[in-house]
Amino acid sequence: MNGRTCGSDTAIVWSVGRVHLVELHEQPWFPAVWRDLLTDYLSFYATVFRPYACVGPLLAEALEREGTARIVDLCSGAGRPLLSLVPALQDSGICDLEVVLTDRFPNLGALESIGGTGAKVTYLTTPIDAADVPMSLKGFRTLFTSFHHFRPESARAILANAVDNGEGVGIFEYTERNWLIWGLPTLLIPLFVWLCTPFMRPFRWRRLLWTYLVPIVPVVAVWDGFVSNLRTYSVEELHDLVEQMADDRYEWQIGQARSIGVSRVTYAIGVPWPLA
Ligand SMILES: C[S@@+](CC[C@H](N)C(=O)[O-])C[C@H]1O[C@@H](n2cnc3c(N)ncnc32)[C@H](O)[C@@H]1O
């Protein structure tokens, strides 16, 4: 097992323990129209600001080592975090890339805009729970901005399930329990949502309604953003989750990669050791 970190000691002062508060958009009762507007916003952010560009090479390397060009993305939302990496994956030699987007609450509106990447992309319209992936879904599993949704038992089960099925797995999160990095940006989320909304496509009247007239999207975005940071696993906790599986069939790479400004993407990538 190896790891790459780029944290500093001063950051520890600003770090807090993991707290599993409730995120609104993950609740089954939460209206789909609001959830979809929220995940549209997250996809807009991922497309324009590319916080995950820094982990593209790591994902490409993992796919190459596993010898697969098929990715099953779990908790996809509107799907853009992974799709924004497709050109980089293709440039690094992953040919015939196939992407399957999935979610427990699929953002069906996003189906309109998943084309045009040059890869074969599908979005499963049937709900797929990341904690219970059907065996028939073959491919390297990715989770962007979503591993924090799961409590440690479920988080470990997600990794163990990938291992038991012989699939590679990569989790990537730009959120972090570090208020020095995320305190001010989190407070500014509503302003950011209001400024970004006119540029989001496709145009939808309901986006304007629930962002400006009745500001549900900015309010949910700031609360869920705050809770997401509080729930995000640290590098050490990811090491613990992997070690608790006590499985030596996989090689794990766990660490942080420098993202936008001072922010980092925390990642854990597991691929089966090559057969001797
Ligand atoms: C914070 S959003 C992230 C969406 C997308 N990956 C992104 O980064 O833009 C979390 C997503 O996880 C989905 N989700 C929550 N619980 C889930 C579960 N148990 N299984 C699968 N998806 C889940 C939600 O519907 C939502 O789309």
Ligand as a Chemical Component Dictionary entry (heavy atoms), coordinates in Angstrom:
data_LIG
# 
_chem_comp.id                   LIG 
_chem_comp.type                 NON-POLYMER 
_chem_comp.pdbx_formal_charge   0 
_chem_comp.three_letter_code    LIG 
# 
loop_
_chem_comp_atom.comp_id 
_chem_comp_atom.atom_id 
_chem_comp_atom.alt_atom_id 
_chem_comp_atom.type_symbol 
_chem_comp_atom.charge 
_chem_comp_atom.model_Cartn_x 
_chem_comp_atom.model_Cartn_y 
_chem_comp_atom.model_Cartn_z 
_chem_comp_atom.pdbx_ordinal 
LIG C1  C1  C 0  -23.158 14.937 -3.932 1  
LIG S1  S1  S 1  -23.993 14.123 -5.254 2  
LIG C2  C2  C 0  -22.640 13.788 -6.345 3  
LIG C3  C3  C 0  -23.066 13.579 -7.753 4  
LIG C4  C4  C 0  -21.917 13.436 -8.747 5  
LIG N1  N1  N 0  -21.111 12.247 -8.481 6  
LIG C5  C5  C 0  -21.080 14.692 -8.738 7  
LIG O1  O1  O 0  -19.959 14.665 -8.208 8  
LIG O2  O2  O -1 -21.535 15.703 -9.283 9  
LIG C6  C6  C 0  -24.318 12.527 -4.569 10 
LIG C7  C7  C 0  -25.113 11.619 -5.451 11 
LIG O3  O3  O 0  -25.201 10.366 -4.794 12 
LIG C8  C8  C 0  -26.481 9.843  -5.001 13 
LIG N2  N2  N 0  -26.712 8.851  -3.947 14 
LIG C9  C9  C 0  -26.961 9.079  -2.632 15 
LIG N3  N3  N 0  -27.038 7.904  -1.967 16 
LIG C10 C10 C 0  -26.812 6.925  -2.879 17 
LIG C11 C11 C 0  -26.725 5.500  -2.826 18 
LIG N4  N4  N 0  -26.908 4.832  -1.674 19 
LIG N5  N5  N 0  -26.443 4.810  -3.957 20 
LIG C12 C12 C 0  -26.263 5.448  -5.141 21 
LIG N6  N6  N 0  -26.358 6.792  -5.265 22 
LIG C13 C13 C 0  -26.602 7.529  -4.137 23 
LIG C14 C14 C 0  -27.403 11.043 -4.994 24 
LIG O4  O4  O 0  -28.607 10.783 -5.680 25 
LIG C15 C15 C 0  -26.534 12.069 -5.732 26 
LIG O5  O5  O 0  -26.761 12.030 -7.116 27 
# 
loop_
_chem_comp_bond.comp_id 
_chem_comp_bond.atom_id_1 
_chem_comp_bond.atom_id_2 
_chem_comp_bond.value_order 
_chem_comp_bond.pdbx_ordinal 
LIG C1  S1  SING 1  
LIG S1  C2  SING 2  
LIG S1  C6  SING 3  
LIG C2  C3  SING 4  
LIG C3  C4  SING 5  
LIG C4  N1  SING 6  
LIG C4  C5  SING 7  
LIG C5  O1  DOUB 8  
LIG C5  O2  SING 9  
LIG C6  C7  SING 10 
LIG C7  O3  SING 11 
LIG C7  C15 SING 12 
LIG O3  C8  SING 13 
LIG C8  N2  SING 14 
LIG C8  C14 SING 15 
LIG N2  C9  SING 16 
LIG N2  C13 SING 17 
LIG C9  N3  DOUB 18 
LIG N3  C10 SING 19 
LIG C10 C11 SING 20 
LIG C10 C13 DOUB 21 
LIG C11 N4  SING 22 
LIG C11 N5  DOUB 23 
LIG N5  C12 SING 24 
LIG C12 N6  DOUB 25 
LIG N6  C13 SING 26 
LIG C14 O4  SING 27 
LIG C14 C15 SING 28 
LIG C15 O5  SING 29 
# 
